[in-house]
């Protein structure tokens, strides 16, 4: 069987979601081609010859980019079996099927894709596959040689003029927690699955051989299984002492496992991304984040004490955002010296309510949203104060017109602050600028 795996966008990363299933499909005897449309063009000859075309859709933007491609592929090759797999596939199952997708796979998708090959495309077998599988898989070492060179992906900027080639891997999937706005929750429902330690280390090893100088761990929460995570980074540092990395960890886990933050720093971690999302305790409660503003302050202070960079992510504009609460957020960011740490795009992020969102459990949200928009793949909503929505659009314009590598965060912050009447001393801010390592592709959905 000839299989084409396609990714459209994954935050400037070389897609694990192509490399991992490619290894499984090759083990079943399939011929596999991987196409990453973020850095490559569609291979029409491969599509015409394909028995199966599988789209990897791990995020909202990727799903929207896939939507016009499915009918195109169907027209080019009516006989090809079209599959959509990844986090956002089961959430948008009905819509994707209406476009021409036949098989939808979420959760642990590798075994399902491999079974399509081993069953030689049997239609009865396709129907028997579960849309979401949370089975515990024995992972294979991802097949990286089928993907574009790492040099074509996002780079790490250290802030001193130095940049590094970045690799990407996953040590686990899913999450123990059930934050209402998180897209992981509708699929994993509070469960997580690990990628075996030897597989993770061998995947990193092969990326280092391909030129990686820094590794991003894409786990939704690296400390979901801390007994799994820490031995990986200790082994990684022992073998590659010059290699650096970054991880994502929720506030709750940073507090619970505070004694291990020094281990991260000492094994090469440059920064930790954490979804603080808001500083408003009421909003945090609605999102079911499991932390408070006081917790965020404690974490920020801990990171300063141990000389490790905290990179907060924000869901800045929600139905509960007011002009005053936005001013308070900017004041908080400045007061706790986080201006250089927050990617500028997060000053403009607007809450997405996709299909299957747990936010719809809230009566207030159900009453607020309009009918599902299949073009945007969200339930639309508006703030009660239209000036707040106008502010978000103005801030987004400022951020999008700025430098692509997000190197002028203090200047952007100052411009945004001026929109809401906050005075930021731009000259003083630039003199005190902190050199925070960051990826050339800002982190957002």
Backbone torsions as a table, in degrees:
resi	resn	phi	psi	omega
1	UNK	NA	139.4	179.3
2	UNK	-103.5	118.4	-174.0
3	UNK	-119.3	135.7	175.6
4	UNK	-114.8	120.8	176.4
5	UNK	-102.9	130.2	-174.8
6	UNK	-126.2	131.1	169.8
7	UNK	-115.5	143.6	179.7
8	UNK	-104.3	-37.3	-177.9
9	UNK	-166.1	132.7	175.3
10	UNK	-148.3	56.7	170.9
11	UNK	60.7	31.5	178.8
12	UNK	76.0	16.1	-179.3
13	UNK	-100.5	150.8	167.9
14	UNK	-71.6	120.6	-165.7
15	UNK	-70.1	115.7	169.4
16	UNK	-60.2	-33.5	-177.9
17	UNK	-71.4	-4.0	167.0
18	UNK	-103.1	-44.8	-174.9
19	UNK	-64.3	-39.8	-177.5
20	UNK	-68.4	-53.7	179.6
21	UNK	-66.1	-26.8	177.8
22	UNK	-58.5	-40.1	179.0
23	UNK	-64.6	-40.0	179.2
24	UNK	-66.2	-42.3	-178.4
25	UNK	-67.9	-39.7	178.1
26	UNK	-65.1	-34.5	178.2
27	UNK	-63.0	-29.9	178.0
28	UNK	-83.1	1.7	177.1
29	UNK	94.5	5.3	-179.4
30	UNK	-77.0	150.9	167.7
31	UNK	-90.8	129.2	-171.4
32	UNK	-125.1	136.5	169.2
33	UNK	-122.8	135.0	176.0
34	UNK	-109.0	134.0	178.2
35	UNK	-127.2	120.8	175.3
36	UNK	-107.2	102.6	-174.6
37	UNK	-69.1	-9.1	174.3
38	UNK	-67.7	-26.7	-177.8
39	UNK	-132.6	-0.9	-178.4
40	UNK	-131.6	167.5	174.5
41	UNK	-97.9	157.9	177.9
42	UNK	-65.6	131.4	179.4
43	UNK	-90.5	97.1	-174.9
44	UNK	-64.9	-35.0	179.6
45	UNK	-65.0	-40.0	178.4
46	UNK	-65.2	-40.2	179.5
47	UNK	-63.4	-42.6	-178.9
48	UNK	-63.3	-31.1	-177.1
49	UNK	-92.2	-8.7	-169.8
50	UNK	-72.3	140.2	168.3
51	UNK	-87.4	-30.8	178.7
52	UNK	-139.9	133.8	174.0
53	UNK	-119.9	120.4	-175.1
54	UNK	-121.3	124.0	-179.3
55	UNK	-98.1	128.7	177.2
56	UNK	-92.7	119.7	-176.9
57	UNK	-129.6	84.6	-177.2
58	UNK	-86.5	-5.9	-173.2
59	UNK	-153.2	172.0	-174.3
60	UNK	-63.4	-49.7	-178.9
61	UNK	-60.0	-42.3	179.5
62	UNK	-61.2	-38.7	-179.5
63	UNK	-65.2	-43.0	179.0
64	UNK	-64.1	-36.3	179.6
65	UNK	-72.0	-28.9	179.6
66	UNK	-73.6	-33.5	-172.3
67	UNK	-50.2	-49.1	179.2
68	UNK	-74.4	-15.4	-177.8
69	UNK	-79.3	-32.3	-175.9
70	UNK	-60.5	-51.0	176.8
71	UNK	-61.3	-33.2	179.0
72	UNK	-64.8	-44.7	178.8
73	UNK	-65.3	-41.6	179.0
74	UNK	-59.5	-39.0	179.6
75	UNK	-70.5	-40.8	-179.9
76	UNK	-66.9	-39.1	-175.5
77	UNK	-141.4	84.5	-176.7
78	UNK	-61.0	-22.6	-176.4
79	UNK	-86.1	-14.8	-176.2
80	UNK	-68.5	140.5	174.8
81	UNK	-83.9	118.7	-175.9
82	UNK	-99.0	128.0	-178.0
83	UNK	-122.5	141.4	168.4
84	UNK	-119.9	129.0	-177.8
85	UNK	-139.1	155.9	-178.0
86	UNK	120.8	178.2	-171.5
87	UNK	-56.4	-41.8	-174.5
88	UNK	-88.0	-3.6	-179.4
89	UNK	-66.3	-54.6	-179.2
90	UNK	-66.6	-29.1	179.1
91	UNK	-65.2	-27.5	-178.1
92	UNK	-118.4	31.0	-172.9
93	UNK	-56.1	-51.1	-175.9
94	UNK	-61.1	-42.9	-179.2
95	UNK	-65.8	-44.5	-179.1
96	UNK	-65.1	-37.9	176.4
97	UNK	-65.9	-35.8	179.7
98	UNK	-65.3	-24.7	178.9
99	UNK	-83.6	-18.5	179.3
100	UNK	129.7	-1.7	176.1
101	UNK	-70.6	139.5	-177.9
102	UNK	-104.1	-36.1	-179.8
103	UNK	-121.4	134.0	179.0
104	UNK	-120.1	126.5	-177.8
105	UNK	-130.4	127.0	176.1
106	UNK	-128.9	170.2	-177.4
107	UNK	74.3	-128.9	-179.4
108	UNK	-86.7	92.3	-166.2
109	UNK	-91.5	-16.2	-173.5
110	UNK	-59.4	-46.2	-177.2
111	UNK	-64.0	-37.1	177.9
112	UNK	-64.3	-44.3	177.6
113	UNK	-62.6	-42.7	179.9
114	UNK	-63.2	-36.4	-178.7
115	UNK	-67.4	-27.9	176.3
116	UNK	-65.0	-32.8	177.9
117	UNK	-77.3	-45.4	-177.2
118	UNK	-65.7	-28.8	177.7
119	UNK	-86.2	0.7	177.1
120	UNK	56.8	40.4	173.7
121	UNK	76.6	14.0	-179.6
122	UNK	-55.6	125.9	-179.3
123	UNK	-64.7	-36.7	180.0
124	UNK	-66.0	-35.6	179.2
125	UNK	-69.3	-36.9	178.0
126	UNK	-59.4	-42.8	-177.2
127	UNK	-67.9	-26.0	-177.3
128	UNK	-80.8	-14.0	-177.5
129	UNK	-71.1	134.3	175.9
130	UNK	-71.6	143.4	177.8
131	UNK	-65.0	-40.7	177.4
132	UNK	-120.7	125.0	175.2
133	UNK	-119.0	129.2	174.4
134	UNK	-114.2	27.6	179.7
135	UNK	-64.4	151.1	178.1
136	UNK	-85.2	109.5	-175.5
137	UNK	-93.5	150.2	166.5
138	UNK	-94.0	103.0	-172.4
139	UNK	-69.9	157.6	173.8
140	UNK	-106.3	158.4	175.5
141	UNK	-65.2	123.0	-177.7
142	UNK	-56.7	147.0	-179.4
143	UNK	-92.4	94.8	-175.0
144	UNK	-84.3	-22.1	-173.3
145	UNK	-69.0	-14.9	179.4
146	UNK	-85.3	-3.3	-174.8
147	UNK	-104.2	159.6	175.4
148	UNK	-58.8	156.9	-178.3
149	UNK	-60.5	147.2	179.8
150	UNK	-58.2	-24.8	-179.4
151	UNK	-64.6	-16.2	-179.2
152	UNK	-87.3	0.1	-175.9
153	UNK	-110.1	-179.3	-177.4
154	UNK	-56.4	147.7	178.4
155	UNK	-113.1	158.8	174.9
156	UNK	-93.2	124.6	174.4
157	UNK	-102.0	126.3	-176.8
158	UNK	-88.6	-7.5	177.4
159	UNK	91.1	-9.8	179.6
160	UNK	-111.1	17.5	-178.1
161	UNK	95.9	-14.4	179.6
162	UNK	-86.9	141.8	173.4
163	UNK	-132.2	158.0	-176.6
164	UNK	-133.1	150.6	174.7
165	UNK	-75.0	135.6	-172.4
166	UNK	-112.5	132.7	169.6
167	UNK	-105.1	173.2	-176.3
168	UNK	-146.3	136.6	174.8
169	UNK	-148.7	175.3	178.4
170	UNK	-132.5	129.0	176.6
171	UNK	-98.8	-13.6	177.4
172	UNK	-161.7	163.8	175.2
173	UNK	-130.9	161.4	179.6
174	UNK	76.6	-174.7	-176.8
175	UNK	-158.4	145.6	178.5
176	UNK	-70.7	-16.9	-170.4
177	UNK	-106.1	164.2	-171.4
178	UNK	-128.9	48.1	176.7
179	UNK	-54.8	133.0	-169.5
180	UNK	-64.9	-30.2	-175.2
181	UNK	-90.0	-4.6	-171.3
182	UNK	-82.2	131.9	179.9
183	UNK	-72.4	-14.4	178.8
184	UNK	-70.5	-33.2	-170.1
185	UNK	-63.5	-46.1	-179.0
186	UNK	-60.0	-23.1	-179.1
187	UNK	-93.6	-48.4	-172.9
188	UNK	-93.7	-19.1	173.9
189	UNK	49.2	46.8	176.0
190	UNK	84.3	9.5	178.2
191	UNK	-108.5	157.1	172.3
192	UNK	-141.2	155.9	-177.3
193	UNK	-129.6	140.3	-177.5
194	UNK	-98.0	150.9	166.7
195	UNK	-94.3	128.2	-172.6
196	UNK	-55.2	143.1	-172.2
197	UNK	-56.8	-42.9	-178.2
198	UNK	-65.7	-32.6	178.1
199	UNK	-68.6	-44.3	179.5
200	UNK	-60.0	-47.3	-177.5
201	UNK	-66.2	-38.5	178.7
202	UNK	-69.1	-34.3	176.9
203	UNK	-64.9	-42.6	177.1
204	UNK	-65.1	-41.7	-179.9
205	UNK	-56.8	-45.0	-178.3
206	UNK	-70.6	-30.7	177.3
207	UNK	-71.8	-35.6	174.4
208	UNK	-61.9	-41.3	177.6
209	UNK	-64.6	-24.1	178.2
210	UNK	-91.8	3.0	173.7
211	UNK	114.8	-0.9	-178.4
212	UNK	-65.8	133.7	176.2
213	UNK	-113.7	-10.6	-179.3
214	UNK	-147.2	143.8	-179.9
215	UNK	-121.3	130.8	169.3
216	UNK	-97.1	123.3	172.0
217	UNK	-87.8	120.3	-174.5
218	UNK	-89.5	10.8	180.0
219	UNK	-57.0	136.8	175.2
220	UNK	-55.4	-34.2	173.2
221	UNK	-151.0	110.6	-174.2
222	UNK	-65.0	-23.1	-179.2
223	UNK	-98.5	12.8	172.2
224	UNK	-56.7	-41.6	176.8
225	UNK	-124.6	77.9	-171.9
226	UNK	-63.9	-29.9	177.1
227	UNK	-69.1	-18.5	175.3
228	UNK	-89.8	-39.6	-172.0
229	UNK	-73.9	-47.9	-174.1
230	UNK	-62.7	-43.2	176.6
231	UNK	-60.5	-30.1	178.8
232	UNK	-65.9	-48.5	-176.7
233	UNK	-72.5	-29.2	175.7
234	UNK	-66.8	-44.3	177.5
235	UNK	-65.0	-40.5	179.6
236	UNK	-59.7	-45.6	-177.7
237	UNK	-69.7	-35.7	179.2
238	UNK	-63.7	-36.8	-178.0
239	UNK	-85.0	-36.3	-177.1
240	UNK	-129.6	76.6	-173.8
241	UNK	-63.0	-21.1	-179.6
242	UNK	-90.5	-11.0	-178.0
243	UNK	-75.0	134.7	176.3
244	UNK	-109.3	168.8	-178.8
245	UNK	-156.2	168.3	171.2
246	UNK	-137.9	156.0	-176.9
247	UNK	-139.2	168.6	174.9
248	UNK	-118.3	128.3	-178.0
249	UNK	-143.5	135.0	-179.1
250	UNK	-76.0	156.5	-177.2
251	UNK	-54.1	-45.4	-178.9
252	UNK	-54.7	-42.6	-179.5
253	UNK	-75.6	-32.3	177.2
254	UNK	-62.7	-36.9	177.8
255	UNK	-74.3	-43.6	-177.1
256	UNK	-65.3	-34.5	-175.7
257	UNK	-116.2	37.8	-175.5
258	UNK	-56.8	-31.8	-177.0
259	UNK	-67.6	-13.4	-178.3
260	UNK	-98.5	-1.8	-179.7
261	UNK	-65.1	-36.1	177.6
262	UNK	-63.6	-32.6	176.9
263	UNK	-64.0	-41.9	176.3
264	UNK	-58.8	-50.8	-179.4
265	UNK	-57.2	-45.3	-174.1
266	UNK	-74.4	-16.0	179.0
267	UNK	-101.4	9.5	172.3
268	UNK	109.0	5.3	178.2
269	UNK	-71.2	126.4	179.9
270	UNK	-92.6	-34.2	178.3
271	UNK	-157.5	155.9	178.4
272	UNK	-119.8	121.0	174.4
273	UNK	-82.6	133.8	179.1
274	UNK	-139.7	131.8	-176.6
275	UNK	-81.7	80.4	177.2
276	UNK	-72.6	-32.8	172.6
277	UNK	67.6	-46.7	-177.4
278	UNK	-156.7	159.4	172.2
279	UNK	-106.9	1.9	-178.7
280	UNK	-89.8	116.4	-176.0
281	UNK	-61.3	-32.5	178.0
282	UNK	-66.6	-45.2	179.4
283	UNK	-64.2	-41.9	178.2
284	UNK	-59.8	-36.7	177.9
285	UNK	-67.9	-40.6	178.7
286	UNK	-64.4	-36.5	178.8
287	UNK	-79.7	-9.5	-178.4
288	UNK	56.9	48.7	-175.5
289	UNK	-77.6	-25.2	179.4
290	UNK	83.1	11.6	174.2
291	UNK	-142.9	169.7	-178.7
292	UNK	-124.7	173.9	176.1
293	UNK	-60.1	-39.6	179.2
294	UNK	-60.5	-36.5	177.9
295	UNK	-65.8	-39.8	179.4
296	UNK	-62.6	-42.7	179.3
297	UNK	-62.0	-43.9	178.8
298	UNK	-60.4	-43.2	-179.7
299	UNK	-65.4	-44.7	179.4
300	UNK	-59.1	-40.9	178.8
301	UNK	-67.4	-40.0	177.9
302	UNK	-60.0	-43.3	-178.0
303	UNK	-66.4	-37.9	177.1
304	UNK	-63.8	-40.4	-177.2
305	UNK	-64.6	-36.4	-176.7
306	UNK	-98.8	4.1	177.2
307	UNK	61.4	50.8	174.3
308	UNK	-128.1	141.4	-175.4
309	UNK	-85.0	129.0	172.0
310	UNK	-97.4	128.9	177.8
311	UNK	-115.7	97.5	-178.6
312	UNK	-75.8	142.9	167.5
313	UNK	-108.2	153.1	-173.0
314	UNK	-132.5	143.9	162.4
315	UNK	-107.7	87.0	-164.1
316	UNK	-72.8	-43.9	-176.7
317	UNK	-107.6	113.1	179.0
318	UNK	-125.3	173.0	176.2
319	UNK	-60.3	-17.3	-177.3
320	UNK	-98.9	-1.7	-179.1
321	UNK	-71.0	136.0	172.7
322	UNK	-122.0	168.4	176.7
323	UNK	-60.4	-39.1	-179.2
324	UNK	-69.0	-40.5	179.7
325	UNK	-67.2	-29.6	177.2
326	UNK	-70.5	-40.9	175.5
327	UNK	-59.4	-42.7	-179.7
328	UNK	-62.7	-37.9	177.9
329	UNK	-62.9	-46.9	179.6
330	UNK	-63.2	-40.5	177.9
331	UNK	-62.8	-39.1	177.8
332	UNK	-62.8	-46.8	-179.2
333	UNK	-59.5	-41.8	-180.0
334	UNK	-72.0	-43.1	-175.8
335	UNK	-62.4	-37.5	-177.5
336	UNK	-99.5	21.0	170.6
337	UNK	56.4	48.0	-178.5
338	UNK	-113.5	8.0	-177.0
339	UNK	-57.7	-43.6	-178.6
340	UNK	-75.3	-16.4	-174.5
341	UNK	-88.8	-26.1	-174.2
342	UNK	-90.3	117.5	174.8
343	UNK	-55.7	134.8	-171.9
344	UNK	-57.3	-32.9	-178.6
345	UNK	-59.4	-26.4	-177.4
346	UNK	-74.7	-10.2	172.0
347	UNK	-74.0	-11.5	-175.5
348	UNK	-125.4	2.5	-175.3
349	UNK	-63.7	133.4	179.6
350	UNK	-112.0	136.8	-177.6
351	UNK	-56.8	126.4	173.8
352	UNK	-96.7	136.8	174.8
353	UNK	-119.6	87.6	-176.5
354	UNK	-81.9	176.2	175.5
355	UNK	-58.1	136.6	177.8
356	UNK	81.5	1.9	-177.0
357	UNK	-61.1	137.2	176.8
358	UNK	-71.1	-11.7	174.6
359	UNK	-62.1	-25.4	-179.7
360	UNK	-70.9	-5.8	172.9
361	UNK	-70.6	-21.6	-179.2
362	UNK	-83.9	124.0	-179.8
363	UNK	-57.9	-37.9	179.7
364	UNK	-59.7	-39.4	179.5
365	UNK	-72.9	-41.5	178.6
366	UNK	-59.5	-37.7	179.6
367	UNK	-74.3	-22.6	-174.8
368	UNK	-85.2	-39.3	-169.5
369	UNK	-77.7	155.4	172.7
370	UNK	-92.0	-171.1	178.4
371	UNK	-64.6	147.6	-178.6
372	UNK	-57.4	131.0	-179.1
373	UNK	-98.0	108.3	-176.5
374	UNK	-73.5	-17.2	175.9
375	UNK	-78.1	-42.9	180.0
376	UNK	-90.6	-14.6	-179.2
377	UNK	60.6	39.5	178.0
378	UNK	-145.4	162.5	165.9
379	UNK	-86.8	116.0	-177.4
380	UNK	-71.2	149.1	176.0
381	UNK	-149.0	158.3	177.2
382	UNK	-130.7	146.8	175.1
383	UNK	-71.9	146.5	177.6
384	UNK	-58.8	-28.4	177.9
385	UNK	-103.7	107.0	-176.9
386	UNK	-61.4	-22.5	178.6
387	UNK	-67.4	-25.0	176.9
388	UNK	-70.0	-43.7	177.2
389	UNK	-64.0	-37.9	177.7
390	UNK	-65.1	-39.4	178.0
391	UNK	-61.2	-44.3	179.6
392	UNK	-58.2	-42.8	179.6
393	UNK	-64.7	-39.9	179.2
394	UNK	-65.5	-41.7	179.7
395	UNK	-66.1	-41.4	178.8
396	UNK	-60.5	-38.1	177.6
397	UNK	-62.9	-42.8	178.2
398	UNK	-61.4	-46.6	-177.0
399	UNK	-65.8	-44.9	-176.6
400	UNK	-68.2	-25.4	-179.7
401	UNK	-86.0	-6.2	-179.0
402	UNK	-82.2	179.9	-178.2
403	UNK	-57.3	137.5	-176.5
404	UNK	-63.1	-28.3	-177.1
405	UNK	-92.4	9.1	172.6
406	UNK	60.3	37.7	-175.4
407	UNK	-89.2	-6.9	-176.5
408	UNK	-113.7	47.9	-173.6
409	UNK	-60.6	-37.9	-178.5
410	UNK	-69.5	-37.8	177.9
411	UNK	-66.5	-44.3	179.2
412	UNK	-63.0	-43.7	179.6
413	UNK	-59.3	-42.5	179.8
414	UNK	-62.5	-42.1	179.3
415	UNK	-64.9	-41.2	179.3
416	UNK	-65.8	-43.3	-179.6
417	UNK	-59.5	-37.9	-178.6
418	UNK	-64.3	-26.7	179.2
419	UNK	-65.9	-26.4	-178.3
420	UNK	-112.6	18.1	172.5
421	UNK	78.9	21.0	176.7
422	UNK	-96.9	135.5	-179.7
423	UNK	-96.7	115.4	177.9
424	UNK	-115.9	127.4	179.9
425	UNK	-74.6	96.2	-173.1
426	UNK	-64.3	-40.2	-179.6
427	UNK	-63.5	-47.1	178.3
428	UNK	-62.6	-38.7	-178.7
429	UNK	-62.7	-42.2	-177.9
430	UNK	-68.1	-36.1	178.5
431	UNK	-65.1	-33.5	-176.6
432	UNK	-94.4	13.1	-173.6
433	UNK	-58.3	134.9	177.5
434	UNK	-95.4	134.0	-179.9
435	UNK	-84.1	93.7	-178.6
436	UNK	-98.3	121.6	176.6
437	UNK	-58.3	140.1	178.7
438	UNK	-151.9	155.0	178.6
439	UNK	-83.6	149.6	-176.6
440	UNK	-70.6	-13.5	174.1
441	UNK	-110.0	112.4	-177.6
442	UNK	-59.5	148.7	-176.8
443	UNK	-84.6	109.8	170.5
444	UNK	-165.2	171.9	-170.9
445	UNK	-84.4	NA	NA
